[in-house]
Amino acid sequence: MTKIAVLGAGSWGTALSIVLADNGHEVNLWTHRKDQAAIINETRRNDKYLDVEIPSNIKAYDILTEAIDGVTAVVIVVPTKAIREVCKSLNDVLNHDVTIIHASKGIEPVTLKRVSQMIAEELENYKEEDIVVLSGPSHAEEVALRQPTTVTVSSVQMDNAKVAQDLFINESFRVYTSPDILGIELGGALKNIIALGAGISDGLGYGDNAKAALITRGLAEIARLGTSLGANPLSFLGLPGVGDLIVTCTSVHSRNWRAGNLLGKGHKLDDVLEQMGMVVEGVRTVKAAYQFAEEQQVEMPITKGIYQVLFEEKDPKDIVEQLMNRTKREEMDDLAKLLMERYS
């Protein structure tokens, strides 16, 4: 039996703990809240986040030193705004070699660092190429119910990716590997922006035509920025790209879609975030992607429009009109063109 620490007892951390427990591993689920750890251990429930029973081989801890004692792998599943703080604490107490896996999706505003870069900066004995990312179309609610789910794990060090694959793969949770950690992380982060847009579209009462267009053109934006930074364009056609984009833009499970839906109905951002009660990663990522696009001189009109809705209080209907009245252009100038240039 392998002992694994999962840092972060929200919905996604809890769901991944259940996957690992189903595979026979001993799971130490860490939370910074003492009361939450006590409730999980006493009731085998984490009802604030998921309405499922927690297996007996998952034990919750609120003391990090105890949570990582004797583990062979550490899975980091905290919001991106908490990554650095948690990793600094981990760096102070981790005194043996482990496989570091993260399943958080986002980009740090201002620094424009991906999660693996933030982790590597805070952990003294780990480089970016050592880190594994787990990403893909995977709502925690469905994973916890053992509904069929497929994800990708990626690392520059493919041996580490294969370790992660072996830890998680089972009959309801299929895991592929990829060497393109840049593309996998960017796809997982940037799709949250488009999901906000999809929610706004639905909140405005627009139909399937509008949402299909938004998803398709959103994918082009993601690929355009990602490839400008060196990612493989094929990654954006995979599970952490178009797969995650579809599921996040079309499901009521998606926090980003729900937040966008409220914005489309006229609610202000601060009120929306208060109503959500959980982190909406897309909001932070919009800031980072907007800055990325400016610095890379990459055209991202959907991202720019959503930025204007969130942070400049522009009317969503005005932004839609702005997007619909852009200069005429060919469609095959984005992802298809990138692929043709790379592989012709």
Order of alpha helices (4+ residues) and beta strands (2+ residues): beta-alpha-beta-alpha-beta-alpha-beta-alpha-beta-alpha-beta-alpha-beta-alpha-beta-alpha-alpha-alpha-alpha-alpha-alpha-alpha-alpha-alpha
